[in-house]
Amino acid sequence: MKDPKGTGTSQSAKPTLWLAFSVFSAAFGSSFLFGYNIGVMNAPQNIIGLWIRRTKCISNGGTPEPDDGTGEALWCRKLNEQDEAEMFVKNVELNTLWAMINAFIPGGAILGAVASSFIVGRFGPKRSMIMNNTLALLSAILTSLAMTAGSVEMLIIGRFFAGVNSGISAGVTPTYLNEISPPSLRGAIGSVHQLSIVTAIWVSQILGLPSILGTSELWPILLGLAAVPAVYQLVTLPICPDSPKYLYFNRQDREGAEQGTVIFRLIRNSLISLYRPRQLVST
């Protein structure tokens, strides 16, 4: 980075603890949550499918397992291992419900992604991520309590909120990471978003194993764990500096922007030398 006084010298942008703390808060609370919601339903598919059958049987006035059950055979009949493996194929309505549960993640993400540009422009990336946690917590509450309430609809709606949250995160989080990063670290920090997503998918697959949380009693806890990244971000992100670029251009807060720049980069040059157009620098 050239000296704004035109001396031709350069200063290297050094990472700070505040930068690392802010990057982790943004990535764990948003990007990691994004990936977790993508992968969390894969491992316990059959377990949740059996719960949907039982719930539909009861709602239709039948008596489900452990006996052969009374009521509609489609929902109430006890299944053997072979039937469990084929229940989504043989039960079209069950397959449709499962498709809806999974499709509402990308469906909601489309709405969230479209809205993210407006939200980040209006509130800035930091405040947008904080507000987005409302959807994350609402999703975690609905999905984790769906079994207790005996409501498949709660699970579907919760997944929709998770999708909207993911779409907003996909637009807002990379913006924040990019705007707080020093030029020499921008590529590395920018990759943290995608790295967090794939790591979370991997973690959700492990936690969903039958030997851990992928059981008929514990799968609500598996879904409820989505609240952990959201709560962490709600606690930590408010104390992190906001995007210097947003403060300078959108809020016209030059002092706050310069202060954030120093905190993030340990560079004492004015923020204006980093962000203002070249023609302004030369005047």
C-alpha atoms as a printed R data frame, in Angstrom:
    type eleno elety resid chain resno       x       y      z
1   ATOM     1    CA   MET     A     1   0.000   0.000  0.000
2   ATOM     2    CA   LYS     A     2   1.435   3.327 -1.035
3   ATOM     3    CA   ASP     A     3   1.978   6.138  1.383
4   ATOM     4    CA   PRO     A     4  -0.871   8.679  0.935
5   ATOM     5    CA   LYS     A     5   1.701  11.477  1.021
6   ATOM     6    CA   GLY     A     6   3.157  10.160 -2.187
7   ATOM     7    CA   THR     A     7   6.535   9.109 -0.825
8   ATOM     8    CA   GLY     A     8   6.299   5.778 -2.613
9   ATOM     9    CA   THR     A     9   6.913   3.816  0.567
10  ATOM    10    CA   SER     A    10   4.580   1.073  1.681
11  ATOM    11    CA   GLN     A    11   3.345  -0.246  4.971
12  ATOM    12    CA   SER     A    12   2.291  -3.816  5.516
13  ATOM    13    CA   ALA     A    13  -1.100  -4.343  7.068
14  ATOM    14    CA   LYS     A    14  -0.714  -6.484 10.146
15  ATOM    15    CA   PRO     A    15  -3.539  -8.596 11.548
16  ATOM    16    CA   THR     A    16  -4.659  -7.781 15.060
17  ATOM    17    CA   LEU     A    17  -6.473  -9.716 17.747
18  ATOM    18    CA   TRP     A    18  -9.530  -7.573 17.078
19  ATOM    19    CA   LEU     A    19  -9.429  -8.579 13.427
20  ATOM    20    CA   ALA     A    20  -9.164 -12.291 14.277
21  ATOM    21    CA   PHE     A    21 -11.908 -11.979 16.894
22  ATOM    22    CA   SER     A    22 -14.226 -10.143 14.493
23  ATOM    23    CA   VAL     A    23 -13.590 -12.603 11.665
24  ATOM    24    CA   PHE     A    24 -14.370 -15.579 13.929
25  ATOM    25    CA   SER     A    25 -17.500 -13.932 15.301
26  ATOM    26    CA   ALA     A    26 -18.823 -13.229 11.801
27  ATOM    27    CA   ALA     A    27 -17.826 -16.587 10.325
28  ATOM    28    CA   PHE     A    28 -18.985 -18.813 13.201
29  ATOM    29    CA   GLY     A    29 -22.228 -16.945 13.815
30  ATOM    30    CA   SER     A    30 -23.257 -16.687 10.159
31  ATOM    31    CA   SER     A    31 -21.218 -18.798  7.708
32  ATOM    32    CA   PHE     A    32 -20.916 -21.808 10.017
33  ATOM    33    CA   LEU     A    33 -24.635 -21.653 10.770
34  ATOM    34    CA   PHE     A    34 -25.337 -21.520  7.035
35  ATOM    35    CA   GLY     A    35 -23.464 -24.781  6.457
36  ATOM    36    CA   TYR     A    36 -24.917 -26.443  9.555
37  ATOM    37    CA   ASN     A    37 -28.475 -25.860  8.354
38  ATOM    38    CA   ILE     A    38 -27.584 -27.287  4.955
39  ATOM    39    CA   GLY     A    39 -26.233 -30.572  6.258
40  ATOM    40    CA   VAL     A    40 -28.046 -31.212  9.522
41  ATOM    41    CA   MET     A    41 -31.033 -33.085  8.047
42  ATOM    42    CA   ASN     A    42 -29.055 -35.627  6.025
43  ATOM    43    CA   ALA     A    43 -27.905 -38.154  8.617
44  ATOM    44    CA   PRO     A    44 -31.161 -38.438 10.651
45  ATOM    45    CA   GLN     A    45 -33.432 -38.639  7.585
46  ATOM    46    CA   ASN     A    46 -35.005 -41.997  8.446
47  ATOM    47    CA   ILE     A    47 -35.386 -41.100 12.132
48  ATOM    48    CA   ILE     A    48 -37.229 -37.882 11.312
49  ATOM    49    CA   GLY     A    49 -39.229 -39.682  8.624
50  ATOM    50    CA   LEU     A    50 -40.495 -42.171 11.209
51  ATOM    51    CA   TRP     A    51 -41.465 -39.281 13.483
52  ATOM    52    CA   ILE     A    52 -43.416 -37.666 10.638
53  ATOM    53    CA   ARG     A    53 -45.294 -40.967 10.070
54  ATOM    54    CA   ARG     A    54 -46.135 -41.230 13.760
55  ATOM    55    CA   THR     A    55 -47.263 -37.596 13.934
56  ATOM    56    CA   LYS     A    56 -49.463 -37.934 10.851
57  ATOM    57    CA   CYS     A    57 -50.954 -41.146 12.219
58  ATOM    58    CA   ILE     A    58 -51.945 -39.475 15.491
59  ATOM    59    CA   SER     A    59 -53.260 -36.341 13.752
60  ATOM    60    CA   ASN     A    60 -55.467 -38.564 11.573
61  ATOM    61    CA   GLY     A    61 -56.951 -40.248 14.642
62  ATOM    62    CA   GLY     A    62 -54.923 -43.465 14.489
63  ATOM    63    CA   THR     A    63 -52.716 -45.311 16.965
64  ATOM    64    CA   PRO     A    64 -49.081 -45.688 15.884
65  ATOM    65    CA   GLU     A    65 -46.367 -48.140 16.862
66  ATOM    66    CA   PRO     A    66 -45.136 -50.138 18.807
67  ATOM    67    CA   ASP     A    67 -48.136 -52.340 17.940
68  ATOM    68    CA   ASP     A    68 -49.271 -52.854 14.395
69  ATOM    69    CA   GLY     A    69 -51.267 -49.675 14.850
70  ATOM    70    CA   THR     A    70 -54.822 -48.736 14.040
71  ATOM    71    CA   GLY     A    71 -55.929 -46.255 11.423
72  ATOM    72    CA   GLU     A    72 -54.434 -45.564  8.019
73  ATOM    73    CA   ALA     A    73 -51.908 -48.266  7.151
74  ATOM    74    CA   LEU     A    74 -49.889 -45.702  5.197
75  ATOM    75    CA   TRP     A    75 -49.046 -43.841  8.415
76  ATOM    76    CA   CYS     A    76 -49.764 -46.210 11.299
77  ATOM    77    CA   ARG     A    77 -48.548 -49.643 10.207
78  ATOM    78    CA   LYS     A    78 -45.399 -50.800 11.950
79  ATOM    79    CA   LEU     A    79 -42.474 -50.999  9.553
80  ATOM    80    CA   ASN     A    80 -39.714 -53.556  9.389
81  ATOM    81    CA   GLU     A    81 -36.174 -52.648  8.341
82  ATOM    82    CA   GLN     A    82 -36.926 -53.153  4.659
83  ATOM    83    CA   ASP     A    83 -40.060 -51.001  4.850
84  ATOM    84    CA   GLU     A    84 -38.174 -48.232  6.683
85  ATOM    85    CA   ALA     A    85 -35.577 -48.162  3.921
86  ATOM    86    CA   GLU     A    86 -38.328 -47.756  1.313
87  ATOM    87    CA   MET     A    87 -40.857 -45.627  3.229
88  ATOM    88    CA   PHE     A    88 -40.089 -42.436  1.288
89  ATOM    89    CA   VAL     A    89 -40.524 -44.285 -2.002
90  ATOM    90    CA   LYS     A    90 -43.786 -45.983 -1.096
91  ATOM    91    CA   ASN     A    91 -45.376 -43.015  0.703
92  ATOM    92    CA   VAL     A    92 -45.719 -40.159 -1.764
93  ATOM    93    CA   GLU     A    93 -47.052 -37.684  0.809
94  ATOM    94    CA   LEU     A    94 -44.185 -38.449  3.191
95  ATOM    95    CA   ASN     A    95 -41.711 -37.962  0.363
96  ATOM    96    CA   THR     A    96 -43.379 -34.647 -0.502
97  ATOM    97    CA   LEU     A    97 -43.191 -33.437  3.100
98  ATOM    98    CA   TRP     A    98 -39.515 -34.373  3.281
99  ATOM    99    CA   ALA     A    99 -38.860 -32.579  0.007
100 ATOM   100    CA   MET     A   100 -40.564 -29.459  1.378
101 ATOM   101    CA   ILE     A   101 -38.519 -29.574  4.586
102 ATOM   102    CA   ASN     A   102 -35.317 -29.584  2.553
103 ATOM   103    CA   ALA     A   103 -36.479 -27.317 -0.276
104 ATOM   104    CA   PHE     A   104 -37.359 -24.475  2.080
105 ATOM   105    CA   ILE     A   105 -33.658 -23.929  2.795
106 ATOM   106    CA   PRO     A   106 -32.786 -22.874 -0.796
107 ATOM   107    CA   GLY     A   107 -36.256 -21.386 -1.239
108 ATOM   108    CA   GLY     A   108 -35.880 -19.152  1.792
109 ATOM   109    CA   ALA     A   109 -32.270 -18.451  0.854
110 ATOM   110    CA   ILE     A   110 -33.411 -16.928 -2.429
111 ATOM   111    CA   LEU     A   111 -35.571 -14.412 -0.565
112 ATOM   112    CA   GLY     A   112 -32.796 -13.707  1.913
113 ATOM   113    CA   ALA     A   113 -30.195 -13.213 -0.791
114 ATOM   114    CA   VAL     A   114 -32.434 -10.806 -2.703
115 ATOM   115    CA   ALA     A   115 -33.106  -8.816  0.467
116 ATOM   116    CA   SER     A   116 -29.487  -8.821  1.647
117 ATOM   117    CA   SER     A   117 -28.351  -5.957 -0.596
118 ATOM   118    CA   PHE     A   118 -31.067  -3.684  0.767
119 ATOM   119    CA   ILE     A   119 -30.466  -4.765  4.355
120 ATOM   120    CA   VAL     A   120 -26.702  -4.292  4.245
121 ATOM   121    CA   GLY     A   121 -27.083  -0.922  2.546
122 ATOM   122    CA   ARG     A   122 -29.611   0.256  5.109
123 ATOM   123    CA   PHE     A   123 -28.099  -1.109  8.313
124 ATOM   124    CA   GLY     A   124 -24.519  -2.012  7.443
125 ATOM   125    CA   PRO     A   125 -23.023  -5.514  7.504
126 ATOM   126    CA   LYS     A   126 -22.478  -5.711 11.261
127 ATOM   127    CA   ARG     A   127 -25.989  -4.671 12.301
128 ATOM   128    CA   SER     A   128 -27.447  -6.817  9.523
129 ATOM   129    CA   MET     A   129 -25.764  -9.930 10.910
130 ATOM   130    CA   ILE     A   130 -26.950  -9.104 14.425
131 ATOM   131    CA   MET     A   131 -30.550  -8.670 13.274
132 ATOM   132    CA   ASN     A   132 -30.333 -11.798 11.141
133 ATOM   133    CA   ASN     A   133 -29.781 -13.830 14.293
134 ATOM   134    CA   THR     A   134 -33.446 -13.264 15.128
135 ATOM   135    CA   LEU     A   135 -34.338 -15.578 12.256
136 ATOM   136    CA   ALA     A   136 -31.681 -18.075 13.314
137 ATOM   137    CA   LEU     A   137 -33.010 -18.289 16.867
138 ATOM   138    CA   LEU     A   138 -36.616 -18.479 15.699
139 ATOM   139    CA   SER     A   139 -35.678 -21.321 13.357
140 ATOM   140    CA   ALA     A   140 -33.815 -23.209 16.081
141 ATOM   141    CA   ILE     A   141 -36.742 -22.861 18.492
142 ATOM   142    CA   LEU     A   142 -39.339 -24.052 15.981
143 ATOM   143    CA   THR     A   143 -37.358 -27.019 14.695
144 ATOM   144    CA   SER     A   144 -36.218 -28.202 18.127
145 ATOM   145    CA   LEU     A   145 -39.731 -28.022 19.599
146 ATOM   146    CA   ALA     A   146 -41.526 -29.581 16.624
147 ATOM   147    CA   MET     A   147 -41.410 -33.083 18.134
148 ATOM   148    CA   THR     A   148 -42.665 -31.861 21.517
149 ATOM   149    CA   ALA     A   149 -45.540 -30.023 19.849
150 ATOM   150    CA   GLY     A   150 -46.234 -32.896 17.459
151 ATOM   151    CA   SER     A   151 -46.213 -30.471 14.532
152 ATOM   152    CA   VAL     A   152 -44.626 -31.162 11.167
153 ATOM   153    CA   GLU     A   153 -45.629 -27.637 10.157
154 ATOM   154    CA   MET     A   154 -43.351 -26.170 12.830
155 ATOM   155    CA   LEU     A   155 -40.432 -28.073 11.330
156 ATOM   156    CA   ILE     A   156 -41.223 -26.811  7.829
157 ATOM   157    CA   ILE     A   157 -41.635 -23.184  8.930
158 ATOM   158    CA   GLY     A   158 -38.460 -23.376 11.005
159 ATOM   159    CA   ARG     A   159 -36.527 -24.608  8.004
160 ATOM   160    CA   PHE     A   160 -37.909 -21.737  5.942
161 ATOM   161    CA   PHE     A   161 -36.622 -19.208  8.483
162 ATOM   162    CA   ALA     A   162 -33.277 -21.008  8.420
163 ATOM   163    CA   GLY     A   163 -33.236 -20.590  4.650
164 ATOM   164    CA   VAL     A   164 -33.929 -16.852  4.803
165 ATOM   165    CA   ASN     A   165 -31.211 -16.534  7.441
166 ATOM   166    CA   SER     A   166 -28.785 -18.412  5.191
167 ATOM   167    CA   GLY     A   167 -29.561 -16.224  2.190
168 ATOM   168    CA   ILE     A   168 -28.947 -13.035  4.152
169 ATOM   169    CA   SER     A   169 -25.721 -14.477  5.562
170 ATOM   170    CA   ALA     A   170 -24.535 -15.377  2.070
171 ATOM   171    CA   GLY     A   171 -24.696 -11.721  1.057
172 ATOM   172    CA   VAL     A   172 -23.837  -9.918  4.278
173 ATOM   173    CA   THR     A   173 -21.035 -11.969  5.836
174 ATOM   174    CA   PRO     A   174 -18.598 -11.861  2.874
175 ATOM   175    CA   THR     A   175 -19.208  -8.109  2.669
176 ATOM   176    CA   TYR     A   176 -18.216  -7.615  6.298
177 ATOM   177    CA   LEU     A   177 -15.175  -9.885  6.006
178 ATOM   178    CA   ASN     A   178 -14.013  -8.084  2.870
179 ATOM   179    CA   GLU     A   179 -14.451  -4.587  4.298
180 ATOM   180    CA   ILE     A   180 -12.600  -5.241  7.554
181 ATOM   181    CA   SER     A   181  -9.705  -7.073  5.874
182 ATOM   182    CA   PRO     A   182  -6.352  -5.426  5.147
183 ATOM   183    CA   PRO     A   183  -5.443  -5.724  1.452
184 ATOM   184    CA   SER     A   184  -2.648  -8.215  2.107
185 ATOM   185    CA   LEU     A   185  -5.047 -10.576  3.929
186 ATOM   186    CA   ARG     A   186  -8.224  -9.984  1.944
187 ATOM   187    CA   GLY     A   187  -7.989 -13.187 -0.071
188 ATOM   188    CA   ALA     A   188  -7.285 -15.367  2.946
189 ATOM   189    CA   ILE     A   189 -10.011 -13.802  5.078
190 ATOM   190    CA   GLY     A   190 -12.455 -13.902  2.192
191 ATOM   191    CA   SER     A   191 -12.037 -17.683  1.985
192 ATOM   192    CA   VAL     A   192 -13.070 -18.065  5.637
193 ATOM   193    CA   HIS     A   193 -16.740 -17.773  4.642
194 ATOM   194    CA   GLN     A   194 -16.726 -20.825  2.382
195 ATOM   195    CA   LEU     A   195 -14.368 -22.744  4.665
196 ATOM   196    CA   SER     A   196 -16.781 -22.241  7.559
197 ATOM   197    CA   ILE     A   197 -19.702 -23.491  5.470
198 ATOM   198    CA   VAL     A   198 -18.079 -26.774  4.424
199 ATOM   199    CA   THR     A   199 -16.686 -27.324  7.929
200 ATOM   200    CA   ALA     A   200 -20.171 -26.932  9.380
201 ATOM   201    CA   ILE     A   201 -21.639 -29.412  6.883
202 ATOM   202    CA   TRP     A   202 -18.993 -31.912  7.990
203 ATOM   203    CA   VAL     A   203 -19.689 -31.254 11.695
204 ATOM   204    CA   SER     A   204 -23.452 -31.624 11.215
205 ATOM   205    CA   GLN     A   205 -22.947 -35.003  9.531
206 ATOM   206    CA   ILE     A   206 -20.871 -36.246 12.464
207 ATOM   207    CA   LEU     A   207 -23.302 -34.973 15.104
208 ATOM   208    CA   GLY     A   208 -26.180 -36.576 13.210
209 ATOM   209    CA   LEU     A   209 -24.752 -40.083 13.520
210 ATOM   210    CA   PRO     A   210 -26.951 -42.562 15.471
211 ATOM   211    CA   SER     A   211 -24.197 -42.931 18.057
212 ATOM   212    CA   ILE     A   212 -24.313 -39.203 18.856
213 ATOM   213    CA   LEU     A   213 -27.501 -37.167 18.263
214 ATOM   214    CA   GLY     A   214 -29.146 -38.927 15.320
215 ATOM   215    CA   THR     A   215 -31.646 -40.869 17.432
216 ATOM   216    CA   SER     A   216 -35.412 -40.748 17.837
217 ATOM   217    CA   GLU     A   217 -35.046 -38.939 21.175
218 ATOM   218    CA   LEU     A   218 -32.114 -36.610 20.474
219 ATOM   219    CA   TRP     A   219 -32.674 -35.274 16.944
220 ATOM   220    CA   PRO     A   220 -34.478 -32.161 18.271
221 ATOM   221    CA   ILE     A   221 -31.273 -31.303 20.157
222 ATOM   222    CA   LEU     A   222 -29.349 -31.757 16.903
223 ATOM   223    CA   LEU     A   223 -31.539 -29.130 15.242
224 ATOM   224    CA   GLY     A   224 -31.572 -26.908 18.311
225 ATOM   225    CA   LEU     A   225 -27.771 -26.677 18.306
226 ATOM   226    CA   ALA     A   226 -28.183 -24.176 15.468
227 ATOM   227    CA   ALA     A   227 -28.890 -21.633 18.197
228 ATOM   228    CA   VAL     A   228 -25.318 -21.883 19.531
229 ATOM   229    CA   PRO     A   229 -23.602 -19.928 16.704
230 ATOM   230    CA   ALA     A   230 -26.405 -17.353 16.740
231 ATOM   231    CA   VAL     A   231 -26.144 -16.763 20.485
232 ATOM   232    CA   TYR     A   232 -22.354 -16.556 20.261
233 ATOM   233    CA   GLN     A   233 -22.583 -13.910 17.578
234 ATOM   234    CA   LEU     A   234 -25.219 -11.947 19.472
235 ATOM   235    CA   VAL     A   235 -22.848 -11.783 22.439
236 ATOM   236    CA   THR     A   236 -19.570 -11.097 20.611
237 ATOM   237    CA   LEU     A   237 -20.345  -9.173 17.428
238 ATOM   238    CA   PRO     A   238 -21.762  -6.032 19.131
239 ATOM   239    CA   ILE     A   239 -18.348  -5.347 20.689
240 ATOM   240    CA   CYS     A   240 -16.550  -5.751 17.349
241 ATOM   241    CA   PRO     A   241 -15.862  -2.623 15.288
242 ATOM   242    CA   ASP     A   242 -18.151  -1.939 12.365
243 ATOM   243    CA   SER     A   243 -17.015  -1.888  8.761
244 ATOM   244    CA   PRO     A   244 -14.839   1.234  8.265
245 ATOM   245    CA   LYS     A   245 -16.069   1.521  4.683
246 ATOM   246    CA   TYR     A   246 -19.709   1.494  5.751
247 ATOM   247    CA   LEU     A   247 -19.097   4.059  8.487
248 ATOM   248    CA   TYR     A   248 -17.270   6.406  6.126
249 ATOM   249    CA   PHE     A   249 -19.489   6.221  3.056
250 ATOM   250    CA   ASN     A   250 -22.937   5.418  4.442
251 ATOM   251    CA   ARG     A   251 -22.835   7.035  7.863
252 ATOM   252    CA   GLN     A   252 -20.376   9.833  7.036
253 ATOM   253    CA   ASP     A   253 -18.627   8.949 10.293
254 ATOM   254    CA   ARG     A   254 -15.009   9.628  9.374
255 ATOM   255    CA   GLU     A   255 -13.748   9.503 12.951
256 ATOM   256    CA   GLY     A   256 -15.386   6.137 13.649
257 ATOM   257    CA   ALA     A   257 -14.147   4.781 10.341
258 ATOM   258    CA   GLU     A   258 -10.569   5.822 11.020
259 ATOM   259    CA   GLN     A   259 -10.763   4.371 14.514
260 ATOM   260    CA   GLY     A   260 -11.953   1.046 13.135
261 ATOM   261    CA   THR     A   261  -9.204   1.072 10.553
262 ATOM   262    CA   VAL     A   262  -6.541   1.481 13.209
263 ATOM   263    CA   ILE     A   263  -8.055  -1.276 15.330
264 ATOM   264    CA   PHE     A   264  -8.236  -3.711 12.439
265 ATOM   265    CA   ARG     A   265  -4.978  -2.929 10.647
266 ATOM   266    CA   LEU     A   266  -2.639  -1.068 12.982
267 ATOM   267    CA   ILE     A   267  -2.159   1.472 10.228
268 ATOM   268    CA   ARG     A   268  -2.243   5.086 11.316
269 ATOM   269    CA   ASN     A   269  -2.976   6.519  7.894
270 ATOM   270    CA   SER     A   270  -6.345   8.153  7.367
271 ATOM   271    CA   LEU     A   271  -9.085   5.889  6.023
272 ATOM   272    CA   ILE     A   272  -9.632   8.370  3.253
273 ATOM   273    CA   SER     A   273  -6.352   7.261  1.699
274 ATOM   274    CA   LEU     A   274  -7.729   3.726  1.471
275 ATOM   275    CA   TYR     A   275 -11.259   4.284  0.203
276 ATOM   276    CA   ARG     A   276 -11.708   7.657 -1.472
277 ATOM   277    CA   PRO     A   277 -11.499   7.825 -5.273
278 ATOM   278    CA   ARG     A   278  -8.085   8.378 -6.848
279 ATOM   279    CA   GLN     A   279  -9.002  11.781 -8.203
280 ATOM   280    CA   LEU     A   280  -9.676  12.984 -4.659
281 ATOM   281    CA   VAL     A   281  -6.299  11.730 -3.465
282 ATOM   282    CA   SER     A   282  -4.473  13.724 -6.107
283 ATOM   283    CA   THR     A   283  -6.183  17.004 -5.192
